[in-house]
Amino acid sequence: MVSIRNSDSSVEKRILDAAAACILAYGVERTTMTEIARRARVSRPTIYRRWPDIRWVIAELLTVRISGVLEQVPDRGAGREATVERVVAVAEHLRNDDVVQSVIRNAPNLAMVYIAERLGTSQQILIDALAEAIRAGQAEGSVRQGDPHEMGAMCLLITQSTIQSAQMVEKLLDADAINVELARALNGYLAS
């Protein structure tokens, strides 16, 4: 027998997958609860029981995608270089994620909430992961001293800016060059 919690999780996954498909097919602004429900084969009230509106669905979708990338990119061990390699790999994945990029490029009002106004769940997850890695690097001696959460927040700002603006400088920095320069910036910031 399937537990209610697993079944609920399966429904949420279908809804979020449907939301991603809608964003890619129609864009963020034209994605509706009705179309998400149709694609997920659930009723609109089923979606509304979980999220109050479309913005919350999209925010949850982004959280799942961003935290999923963090899980996909393996921890490369303690130390500054390993931390920087992982951050650069996560950034590259997010620069290539069609859904994340669609929100950044096609829903600037929604994106700006998480860029300039409030710290989202996925950003807090990334800061916490960075703080843990920074703390390990400090203990190992390759990361300078300082508050790991403050330093993690600064690393997030540097990396988030790179993810958001990479398209703007792609004639100057191709994908490989942007990875090299991001790594250089992070290494310089974290160096002891």
Buried (B, 14 or more C-beta within 10 A) or exposed (E): EEEEEEEEEEBBEBBBBBBBBBBEEBBBEEBEBEBBBBBBEBEEEBBBEBBEEBBEBBBBBBBBBBBEBBEEBEEBBBBBBBBBBBBBBBBBBBBEBEBBBBBBEBBEEBBEBBBEEEEBBBBBBBBEBBBBBBBBBBEBEBBBEEEBBEBBBBBBEBBBEBBBEBEEEEEEBEEEEBBEBBBEBBBEBBEE
